[in-house]
Amino acid sequence: MSMSCKKILVVGAGLSGAVVAREMAEKGHQVTVIDKRNHVAGNAYDFVNEYGIRVHQYGPHLFHTSNDKVVAWLSRFTEWLPYQHKVKALLADGRHVTLPVNKETSELVGKENVLDIFFRPYTQKMWGVELEDLDPTIRQRVPIRDDLNELYFPNDTFQALPKAGYTQMVKNILDHERIQVQLSVAYDKRMNTEHDWVFNAMPIDEYFDFKHGPLPYRSIKFHTTTVPIPKVLPTATVNFTHSEPFTRTTEWQLLPGHGKNPAYTTLTTEEPCDYKDNHMERYYPVKDSGGENLARYRRYEAEPKGNVTFIGRCGLYAYLDMHQAVSSALSISQGFQKVSPF
């Protein structure tokens, strides 16, 4: 099959869209990337504020993986600062204990109390459901340990942050003579007819006008503040165990390469909510224990799509970490080239 230059549209300038765009451009295609936001990098977008502190606008993004292929691909576009993330949980009596729950944490609170202190209230706040109603694979992402490990991602062989930030890394990925980026541009289905193929990261249920019903998502409201104190938290992120709506706070300059201000520090506190209560901002697909949401997604997935391939968390209705988003985008774009309809 001929792989001569074709017009490709990528909807979404986040990690998934940027990877697909670069892969298509390097294969000789002319790529247009659009995003309804006024910036690239999607939810990984970061910036340096007026205090010289780098802030992740949509919450902390911590790159960790054991996928050497993903690391090698991204390393073409960024240098790295090694960083092994540690998290503490704040108990009701003011003590800070290690997360994921390790042997010391279990002994401090009592093994019989672990689920009720660390998992049940977090699940209710984060996912809006009882612990028993959440897909077990979500709970297993942060397993209880029987050792003294203090790392949040103890099993990943590569843990680091982009030296110049995620936004710059994505800008570097999109910096190609055959890629054009258009920001503050909303997708319209009429664009399909103007391009040979479309890679679309928008919510798949929205694309099909919710014909099978809306897919549920959780969102996050971010409360960012700067205080005239050099340092506040014992670790970059502290989780809360109380029943209030907030789940965690991140102190940005405790991450390497995120600035050092001797007089001020910037913190972001997260408040989970339904996406309908946060300007329709969809962050996390909800995996219920009964599988009803996945079944609904499968009905959307089975719909005729024409010249459209869905990508990313919302397009695939999948809970993807950053390395998984990159791996998925590489697999989709490289697989597409092998069976190209062109």
C-alpha positions, -999 to +999 in steps of 0.1 A: +000+000+000+012+035-007+021+056+023+024+088+004+018+121+023-018+123+037-036+149+057-039+137+093-059+155+121-051+148+157-077+160+182-059+167+215-024+181+222-018+160+253+007+131+255-013+107+234-020+132+207+016+145+206+030+109+203+007+100+174+013+133+157+051+128+158+049+093+146+027+103+117+049+132+108+080+111+108+063+087+083+059+116+059+023+127+066+011+163+071-003+166+106-026+192+121-030+190+159-059+209+175-068+214+211-097+233+227-074+245+255-050+273+250-019+252+257-003+219+248+005+189+271-031+182+281-034+174+318+004+173+321+006+210+315+030+228+338+042+264+341+065+286+363+045+310+385+054+345+396+073+330+426+096+310+403+079+277+413+069+252+386+032+242+391+013+213+374-020+230+366-040+197+367-023+180+396+010+162+401+023+142+372+051+118+382+067+098+355+075+062+364+077+031+343+096-002+336+089+002+299+124+008+283+108+015+249+087+044+263+117+058+281+139+057+250+112+073+229+106+102+253+143+107+259+146+120+224+127+151+236+138+157+272+165+153+297+155+138+330+159+146+367+158+114+388+131+114+414+116+087+436+083+099+449+074+095+486+040+102+501+028+106+537-007+104+550-019+127+577-038+110+605-064+125+627-040+130+656-015+149+634+010+121+628+024+115+593+027+079+582+040+063+550+019+055+519+016+030+504+008+014+537+039-005+548+047-026+578+054+004+600+022+022+590+001-010+597+017-014+631+011+023+640-026+023+632-034-014+636-038-038+607-075-041+614-079-003+608-060+000+575-090-003+552-112+021+572-084+047+576-067+048+542-089+031+516-125+036+525-126+074+529-103+080+499-125+058+477-156+076+487-140+110+480-121+101+449-146+078+431-179+087+447-186+051+456-182+027+484-150+006+485-169-026+477-184-011+445-150-001+430-133-024+405-106-043+425-079-034+399-082+003+410-077-006+447-047-028+438-028+001+422-015+010+457-011-023+475-005-029+512+031-039+518+046-060+546+081-044+544+095-010+553+094+005+518+089+042+516+086+047+479+053+053+462+063+035+430+087+009+445+087-015+415+093+008+386+129+008+372+127+043+358+115+072+379+122+108+369+108+142+359+114+161+326+142+185+334+125+215+317+089+203+325+062+184+307+050+213+287+084+218+271+088+181+265+055+180+246+064+211+227+096+193+216+076+163+205+054+186+184+083+205+169+084+190+134+082+206+100+051+185+091+032+193+123+010+223+127-005+231+161-037+251+165-048+259+201-082+272+213-098+253+184-128+231+191-133+199+171-161+196+146-171+164+128-170+183+095-132+182+100-133+145+092-141+152+056-112+176+053-086+150+064-076+115+053-076+103+089-084+115+123-069+104+156-093+116+183-087+119+220-121+134+228-146+115+250-160+087+228-195+090+242-196+127+234-185+120+199-215+097+194-238+122+210-244+100+241-266+076+221-259+048+246-259+071+276-231+091+292-200+074+305-192+084+341-160+102+349-145+117+380-129+151+379-107+172+402-111+208+414-076+222+421-071+248+449-037+264+445-023+289+470+011+305+478+021+312+514+050+331+529+066+300+544+098+283+530+084+248+535+052+232+548+050+195+540+073+166+551+071+151+515+060+166+482+026+151+486+005+144+517-028+125+516-056+131+540-075+104+559-104+126+571-139+126+557-136+162+543-138+163+505-101+170+499-078+141+491-042+154+491-019+184+489+012+188+468+040+213+476+056+219+442+091+231+451+098+198+469+099+182+435+134+185+417+136+211+391+105+229+403+122+261+417+135+271+451+120+301+467+135+308+502+105+329+513+074+314+496+060+280+487+031+271+464+007+242+472-022+226+454-050+208+472-073+184+453-110+180+456-125+152+436-160+156+421-182+144+393-171+159+360-205+175+356-197+196+386-164+208+371-171+223+337-173+188+322-136+183+328-131+145+325-101+131+342-107+095+354-130+069+338-149+051+366-144+013+366-173-001+386-171-036+401-201-048+381-186-038+347-216-018+336-195+012+325-171-009+305-201-026+288-214+008+278-180+018+264-179-015+244-212-004+227-196+029+217-164+011+206-185-011+183-200+019+165-189+025+129-162+052+130-153+059+094-119+075+092-115+080+130-093+062+155-098+070+192-068+075+215-061+085+250-080+082+283-113+096+271-112+081+237-104+046+250-122+051+283-092+037+301-073+047+333-039+053+317-008+065+335+016+087+314+038+058+304+008+038+294-006+067+274+027+069+255+029+031+250-007+030+238-002+059+213+029+043+199+011+010+195-019+026+178+002+047+154+027+020+145-001-006+141-020+018+120+010+023+097+012-015+092-024-018+081-028+017+066-060+023+046-041+047+024 
